[in-house]
Amino acid sequence: MTNTTTANINILKISTCGKVSAPAEHTLTYNIGYDTRQKTLLVRLTDNDTGGLFSNEWITLDDIVTTIEKRPTPDTSFNARIFTPLFTSASANNAGFLAAALKAENILVPFKDSKRLHDLGDIKAFTDNMQHLIKDKVSLHDVVAERDAIKAKVRAENERKLKANRANSVSNPP
């Protein structure tokens, strides 16, 4: 697993998809990113309109492909659980939601008519499609960074108020 810093990542694409169990209902939002230092493509989830917790950590395409290629039984279909170790967060939805985004990008393709079993898609076609965005230095708005900044500001304000209340109660005991 590769740690990445948001400052080094250009968001190339923001898109929506359905969950693996309901692909026609676009309820998940995901980003495709490009780490300008590591020179690698990344995927992360940003929103789920219908509930269910998930992690918005960036997962490298290299880690995804390596995980698929090193599965215990090569050349067989697999389900989303294969991606669970890629996440630091332990949300049960991470792997399935990631698989849904990967299917939307044709990085994964359905195995026969199954919604829950997958095969590796055309990685080269995906990376080729991203190259013009990388060359054009596309960098879309990062809603996760914006939300994190708002949370940090609220947290700092709450800490300031708590310190002020403590100071006030020390100087004015009941």
Helices and strands as residue ranges (DSSP letters): G 6-8, E 9-19, E 22-35, E 40-48, E 59-60, H 61-69, G 80-86, H 94-104, E 108-110, E 118-120, H 123-135, H 143-171
